[in-house]
Amino acid sequence: MLYPKDVVDFIKNDTILSRRFNDIADDLNATEKVLNYSCDVELWMYSEGVRVSRAVRKYLFFLSSMEKIFNTIHSSFGKTSGVERGRIDDLPAQTSAREMLSIAQYLYYLNSHGIQGSVLECGSFKGFSSCCLSWACHYLNRTLIVADSFQGLPDIGNSLYKVKRGDFKGDFDLVKSNIEHYGNIQNVKFIKGWFNESLRNFKEDLCLLWMDVDLYSSAKDVLQNVFNNLTKGGVVFSHEFSAGYMSSDGVIDEKGAHDVMLALHDYFKENTIPYKAKHLMEDTGIIVPNISKNMNIILHTYSSNVLIDVLNNYSAFDVKILNSIHKRGPTQIAHFILRRSYKNTTRSAYCIDSVGGQNIRYQPRVFARKDEEFTMTGWAIDTDQKKPATCVFIKIGQQYYPAVYGRERVDLAIVYRNEFLKNSGFIAYIPTKSLDVGEYGITIVIVSADGKTYTEEDTGHSITIV
Ligand SMILES: C[S@@+](CC[C@H](N)C(=O)[O-])C[C@H]1O[C@@H](n2cnc3c(N)ncnc32)[C@H](O)[C@@H]1O
């Protein structure tokens, strides 16, 4: 797992901790070690670590504040970007708070290793990701460079996406004012224009390149002009990244890949740059260049998932909890807290995490536009048999929508101490066409491993179609 260097140093300098966590990876961003799925370091950080180590306190403070800020920005961006309903760019935020948190977490990590350079964002639309990253960069004292045409997409060529020239247009003045209102503009610079021209003489060192550019040609333009500006240890994060187009040895599989993933594949192949890539969550992946075949990327998103889930339910700086940890012993109480935090959100054997890209803890009542598709994510397990479910349906009104079941949720395997549960996540794509305007309760139907059906009529969540 990937932990900030000062946290790893703290552990290594302590005789007892260094024995307890003797397999902790301390390489830069990839390792030859086999990383086991356990969240013992996270539990230690949350319980004892926060009390004894300033490095841990700082790290948890950063993660938990960024997560809250990013979710608040997401809510502030609202539900429409002002274009006609049903258009591909109708949603003003095209990425999620969690995707942005994975980048922020990595930046914290790069800071802890003293990796120099600015952050370059290519593709801002209305500025949601720019606002989030501007806070992370401000906190970590980095410059964020936001590059965009501010006129939307260029000519499309033969993209598989159903997009056209001018889609995802975010006016420069609007993006700037959004960053002024919801972000922190102090460390932000802008580059206006089409990437093949605007980035041609790009000179700055980069520690992280974040691409959200939709098209093969745009991704190629970015990589050709700025990839060499990445400093040693620097990485690329990219949107339009799917786990489905990855080969088992951690590189992009050229057979299925298209658009941005194909551009990444082609660029590295044409320039004979070794790399490893990994899908992180939703549509975001990380690419670590210049590492050999036997290395594995250290970043595992479940580490921050576990920490954030616990921190959301219990403040790490809560005096009562710290006292009880002190009295009852750190490890037991941490396990207890972790399980309780999952139980609280789960009822028995499922949890709905997000509706329409919004973390429902922050947004209990979610709105969707008629004729627009929205997603629901979560997890479900068969607690009786201690196995994953067979499938999951979401019922809204009289309609049943099948979810795609089997997404990676290593955090569940850890919390329930059952390796079989590590792919118990789901995502449902819900087209609202067939639903009338109004508020609907959300029902979940779980088909268990033995074929029995469990229905929870009242999940406590609702969706309002407007
Ligand atoms: C999907 S949007 C970015 C979404 C944004 N990151 C968010 O979080 O909401 C894609 C952006 O890439 C920009 N873009 C794509 N190709 C470009 C190119 N060749 N030159 C300049 N901008 C481009 C578009 O203008 C658009 O703002």
Ligand as a Chemical Component Dictionary entry (heavy atoms), coordinates in Angstrom:
data_LIG
# 
_chem_comp.id                   LIG 
_chem_comp.type                 NON-POLYMER 
_chem_comp.pdbx_formal_charge   0 
_chem_comp.three_letter_code    LIG 
# 
loop_
_chem_comp_atom.comp_id 
_chem_comp_atom.atom_id 
_chem_comp_atom.alt_atom_id 
_chem_comp_atom.type_symbol 
_chem_comp_atom.charge 
_chem_comp_atom.model_Cartn_x 
_chem_comp_atom.model_Cartn_y 
_chem_comp_atom.model_Cartn_z 
_chem_comp_atom.pdbx_ordinal 
LIG C1  C1  C 0  -14.881 15.913 -20.201 1  
LIG S1  S1  S 1  -14.302 17.531 -20.221 2  
LIG C2  C2  C 0  -13.374 17.672 -18.732 3  
LIG C3  C3  C 0  -14.203 17.471 -17.453 4  
LIG C4  C4  C 0  -13.601 18.024 -16.198 5  
LIG N1  N1  N 0  -12.318 17.464 -15.932 6  
LIG C5  C5  C 0  -14.533 17.805 -15.012 7  
LIG O1  O1  O 0  -14.085 17.307 -13.963 8  
LIG O2  O2  O -1 -15.725 18.150 -15.078 9  
LIG C6  C6  C 0  -13.104 17.522 -21.493 10 
LIG C7  C7  C 0  -12.393 18.860 -21.685 11 
LIG O3  O3  O 0  -11.283 18.650 -22.554 12 
LIG C8  C8  C 0  -11.119 19.796 -23.378 13 
LIG N2  N2  N 0  -10.392 19.369 -24.590 14 
LIG C9  C9  C 0  -10.497 18.170 -25.211 15 
LIG N3  N3  N 0  -9.664  18.126 -26.269 16 
LIG C10 C10 C 0  -8.991  19.311 -26.293 17 
LIG C11 C11 C 0  -7.967  19.836 -27.140 18 
LIG N4  N4  N 0  -7.479  19.155 -28.169 19 
LIG N5  N5  N 0  -7.491  21.065 -26.860 20 
LIG C12 C12 C 0  -7.983  21.779 -25.810 21 
LIG N6  N6  N 0  -8.964  21.326 -24.985 22 
LIG C13 C13 C 0  -9.474  20.109 -25.226 23 
LIG C14 C14 C 0  -12.558 20.259 -23.644 24 
LIG O4  O4  O 0  -12.588 21.631 -23.941 25 
LIG C15 C15 C 0  -13.237 19.943 -22.292 26 
LIG O5  O5  O 0  -13.209 21.075 -21.459 27 
# 
loop_
_chem_comp_bond.comp_id 
_chem_comp_bond.atom_id_1 
_chem_comp_bond.atom_id_2 
_chem_comp_bond.value_order 
_chem_comp_bond.pdbx_ordinal 
LIG C1  S1  SING 1  
LIG S1  C2  SING 2  
LIG S1  C6  SING 3  
LIG C2  C3  SING 4  
LIG C3  C4  SING 5  
LIG C4  N1  SING 6  
LIG C4  C5  SING 7  
LIG C5  O1  DOUB 8  
LIG C5  O2  SING 9  
LIG C6  C7  SING 10 
LIG C7  O3  SING 11 
LIG C7  C15 SING 12 
LIG O3  C8  SING 13 
LIG C8  N2  SING 14 
LIG C8  C14 SING 15 
LIG N2  C9  SING 16 
LIG N2  C13 SING 17 
LIG C9  N3  DOUB 18 
LIG N3  C10 SING 19 
LIG C10 C11 SING 20 
LIG C10 C13 DOUB 21 
LIG C11 N4  SING 22 
LIG C11 N5  DOUB 23 
LIG N5  C12 SING 24 
LIG C12 N6  DOUB 25 
LIG N6  C13 SING 26 
LIG C14 O4  SING 27 
LIG C14 C15 SING 28 
LIG C15 O5  SING 29 
# 
